[in-house]
Amino acid sequence: MKTKDEIRDQRLQQKYGITLEEYNQRLAECGGVCEICGRAPKTKSLHCDHDHKSGRVKVDFSQIPSGLWIAKAKYNGGIFIATGLSKSEVSKNIRHMLKGASWRGVLCWPCNRALQSFRDDPQLMRAAAVYLERFQHTSAVPPAPTSGEKT
């Protein structure tokens, strides 16, 4: 029977392409708190934040005369290459590599959910911050932006 750590390690590898050791190392580096808000988790462990776009990366497959399959993908400025005896094997391997490359860090559930709600779009998050800042330090309703002003 597998230990709790072995089960967690397997789950992290399958879902995010990282090991429990890598997760624990990152957790130690950030002091065991959310990398956005700085809060420690109350009950659950911190979530693995990852870029969901890694699942939509174009992968090119080719087979060389010896029968070996090669998969190539470009993601976040890196080039990933996997080789194997079957197309399904290299597909699985390259997807695993891309999952690992997409892992960004550890976040509490509210911060992780916020990124998802803003579709991982920094520009959209900045616009939301500007919107909220319009309401800071005042009880009056601020004027609506003018037609050429971005919110």
N, C-alpha and C positions, 0 to 999 in steps of 0.2 A: 504494500500500500504506500502511496506517495505521501510525503510530508506536505504541510501547508505551504512551505517555501518552494518545494518542487512544483506544486500545482500552480502557484503564482508565477514562477519563472516560466513555465510552459505557456501560461495564458499571455504573459507579456510578450513572449517571443512570437506567438501566433498572431496576436492582435496588433502589436506595435513594432515588431522586429527588434526588440531590445531584450536584454537579460535582466534578471532581478538584480544582479550585481551592478549593471549600468544604472538602473533605476535608483538603487540605494546610494550610489556614488553621486548622482545628480541631487538627490534629496539632501545628502550631507553638504554638498557645495552651496546649496541655497539655505542652509540652516534649518531644514525641516519645515519651511514655511512656503506659502504660495509665492510664486515668482512675480505676481502682479501686485497683490494687496498686502503681502507680508504677514498674513494670518496663518497660524498653525491650525491644522484640521482638528475638529472637536471629537469626532467619532471615527470617520472613515479616513483612509489614506488619501494622499493627494492624487489627483487624476493625471494621466499622461496626456498632455496636449500634443496634438499632431496636425499636420497639414493634410486636410482631406483631399486636396488636389493630386496627391501622389497616386491615388487610385485611378486617375484619368490621364496619366502620362502615356504618351505613345511609345510602344515598344516595337522595335524592328527585329524580326527573326530571319535567320538565314541558316542554310545547311551547307557545310563544306563537303567536298568530294569524299572525305573519309567517313562521312555519315554523322559527324559531330554537329550539334545544333549550337548556334550562338544567338544570344538575345542582347540587344543594345538599347539603352534609354538615356535621355538627357533629363536631368531634374535639378533645379536649384543651383545651376552652374556646374554640376558634376556629371560625369559620364559613368554609367553603370553597365557592366558587361558580365554576363553569365554564360557558362558553357555546360553542355551535358549531352547525354545520349539520346534524349527525346525532347521534342518541343514542349511537352507538358512539364518536364523536369526543369528546363531552363525558364519557362514561364513562371513556375512556382518560385524558383530561386531569385529571379529578378524582381518579382513582386515583394519578396521578403526583404531584399536589399532596399527597395524604395520605401517600404514601411519604416525601416530603421532610420533612413535618411530624413523621413518626414517628422520624426519625433522632435518636438521643440523644448519640452520641459515639463515641470510639475506645477499644477494649478489646483486651487480649491474648486469645488463644483460650481459656485456662483461665477467665478472669473472664467472658467472654462466654458460655461454656458453663455456668458456674455460674448465671448469671441465668436461662438457659433451663431448667436443671434445677429451679430454684425457681419456675418459671412466672411470672417477672417480678413476684412477689408479695412486697413489702417485709415484710409481716407474717410470712410464712413464713420469710423470711431472718432476721428478728429472732429468731424462735423457734429457728432453728438456732443462732444465735449464743449465745443463753441456754443451750441444750443443751451446746454446746462449752465455755462458760465454767464449767459445773458440774464439768468435768474438769480445769480449770486448777490448777496448783500443788499437785497431790495425786497420789499413786500409788494411793490407795484408791479403790474404786468408790463414787461418791456415792449417797446414798439416792435411790430413785425418788421422783418428785413425789407429793405427797398428792393425793387425789381431786379437790379443788377447784383445784389449782395447774396452771397451763398450762405446757407444756414449750416 
